[in-house]
Amino acid sequence: MLEDLEVGEFLLELRKEFGGGDEESVKVVELRKIEQGGKMMEEFVQEFRRVARGSGYQESVLVKGFKRRINEGIKRKLMEVERPPSSIKK
């Protein structure tokens, strides 16, 4: 797991585990690692919101990150709709 992290992410992960990491930096690392996988969308939305809270990112950046982390089947369906959602809530 740690072998996949870049040096900066490793240091943030280290601070998270042993203290000294500011909340915003820890949230950014968590956002980069979160994936929907086999979770139900509602569960993933709740987890994503929990992690996103306090990250310092604006909603437009969060929406892009959210779209990257949902599973491929849902991504395809979203691309097929006439008006794709413009927020995580939608």
C-alpha positions, -999 to +999 in steps of 0.1 A: +000+000+000+026+026+010+048+016-019+022+031-043+024+065-027+045+094-039+070+108-014+047+137-005+018+114+000+040+091+020+049+119+043+013+130+047+003+094+054+031+092+080+019+124+097-017+111+096-007+078+114+017+094+139+003+129+143+015+162+130-005+163+098-029+191+092-065+180+085-066+195+050-035+176+039-048+144+053-081+149+036-064+155+002-045+122+006-077+103+015-095+118-015-068+105-038-071+070-024-109+066-022-127+044-048-163+033-052-154-003-061-184-025-053-200-001-028-235+011-034-236+047-048-253+061-016-226+046+006-199+059-017-214+094-017-216+095+021-179+083+023-168+108-003-186+137+014-171+127+048-136+127+033-141+159+012-153+179+042-123+199+053-102+192+022-102+228+011-113+219-024-141+238-042-171+219-054-161+219-090-129+202-082-147+177-059-172+168-087-143+160-111-126+139-084-159+122-076-165+113-113-129+098-115-136+075-085-170+060-094-171+026-110-168+024-148-204+012-154-219+043-137-194+065-155-206+052-189-243+057-179-236+093-168-219+100-202-251+088-220-276+111-202-287+143-219-279+165-189-251+151-167-252+160-130-233+191-121-229+184-084-223+154-062-258+157-048-274+155-083 
